[in-house]
């Protein structure tokens, strides 16, 4: 049986999100996976994220809590998401930006109709 995914997510959006996450670098999250580790199995990791998002079954993992020093000598907590979770955030951002651009284009077309 070949069922369609309930959410249409173009794989190019996943790829663009990966490029943004990779460019931003960053530390490993609670799962210990670094950008470099993710890269070693990139195709499988990207497919897994795309599949979970388009199936509506993505569950974000916990965020790693670390303490960072402030200029006044105190520390404050900082949450480090996993590489996968940062990728999902980028997918959401890219999708949101595309939707806004499309809505503005449609509004312009309708006004000129």
ZIWO-V716149 format. One record per helix or strand. SS is the DSSP state (helix for helix, strand for strand). FROM is the first residue (numbers start at 1). TO is the last residue. Records with the same first field share a line. If there is no record, write none. Layout:
SS = FROM-TO + FROM-TO
This chain:
helix = 11-24 + 35-40 + 42-55 + 83-111
strand = 64-69 + 75-80
